[in-house]
Amino acid sequence: MDKIIEILSGIKSGVDFANEEQIVTGGVLDSIDITEFITALEEEFDIEIGMEYMENENFDSVSAIWDMVEELQEA
């Protein structure tokens, strides 16, 4: 999960991503940030995030993002 926080902090500094529970729904990241983040996730973890995963709840917290990444790595 540290790598996810590192990626997020590189996109938007000054946010406590470890404790943020509304990264998307709270407007912490805008659509351009989200696109950049998804690309970075796919490259870092060698995964492909399909449209079926493009739901706010998959991106609103670091733990939700980590759960999604783990699921995609097992697929």
C-alpha positions as CSV (number, residue, x, y, z in Angstrom):
1,M,0.0,0.0,0.0
2,D,3.0,2.3,0.5
3,K,3.6,2.4,-3.2
4,I,0.0,3.5,-3.9
5,I,0.4,6.3,-1.4
6,E,3.7,7.2,-3.1
7,I,2.0,7.4,-6.5
8,L,-0.9,9.4,-5.2
9,S,1.4,11.8,-3.4
10,G,3.4,12.3,-6.6
11,I,0.2,13.4,-8.4
12,K,-1.2,15.6,-5.6
13,S,1.0,16.6,-2.7
14,G,-0.2,17.8,0.7
15,V,-2.9,15.2,1.1
16,D,-3.0,12.5,3.8
17,F,-3.9,9.7,1.5
18,A,-3.3,7.1,4.1
19,N,-6.4,8.4,6.0
20,E,-8.4,9.9,3.1
21,E,-11.7,8.0,2.6
22,Q,-13.1,10.1,-0.3
23,I,-10.3,10.5,-2.8
24,V,-12.7,10.6,-5.8
25,T,-16.1,11.4,-4.4
26,G,-14.6,14.2,-2.2
27,G,-12.9,15.8,-5.2
28,V,-9.3,15.3,-3.9
29,L,-8.3,14.1,-7.4
30,D,-9.8,15.6,-10.6
31,S,-10.4,13.6,-13.8
32,I,-7.0,14.4,-15.2
33,D,-5.4,13.3,-11.9
34,I,-7.4,10.1,-11.9
35,T,-6.3,9.2,-15.5
36,E,-2.7,9.8,-14.5
37,F,-3.1,7.7,-11.4
38,I,-4.7,4.8,-13.2
39,T,-1.9,4.8,-15.8
40,A,0.7,4.8,-13.0
41,L,-1.1,1.9,-11.2
42,E,-1.2,-0.2,-14.3
43,E,2.5,0.3,-15.0
44,E,3.6,-0.1,-11.4
45,F,1.6,-3.3,-10.7
46,D,1.5,-4.7,-14.3
47,I,-2.2,-4.8,-14.3
48,E,-5.0,-3.7,-16.6
49,I,-7.9,-1.9,-15.0
50,G,-11.0,-2.6,-17.1
51,M,-14.1,-0.6,-17.3
52,E,-15.8,-2.9,-14.8
53,Y,-13.5,-1.5,-12.1
54,M,-14.1,2.2,-12.9
55,E,-16.3,2.8,-10.0
56,N,-15.8,5.4,-7.3
57,E,-15.7,2.9,-4.4
58,N,-12.6,1.3,-6.0
59,F,-10.7,4.5,-5.9
60,D,-12.0,6.4,-2.8
61,S,-9.4,5.0,-0.3
62,V,-5.9,3.5,-0.4
63,S,-7.3,0.3,1.1
64,A,-10.0,0.0,-1.6
65,I,-7.4,0.7,-4.3
66,W,-5.1,-2.0,-2.8
67,D,-8.0,-4.5,-2.7
68,M,-8.6,-3.9,-6.4
69,V,-4.9,-4.2,-7.3
70,E,-4.6,-7.5,-5.4
71,E,-7.7,-8.8,-7.2
72,L,-6.4,-7.8,-10.6
73,Q,-3.0,-9.4,-9.9
74,E,-4.6,-12.7,-9.0
75,A,-6.7,-12.7,-12.2
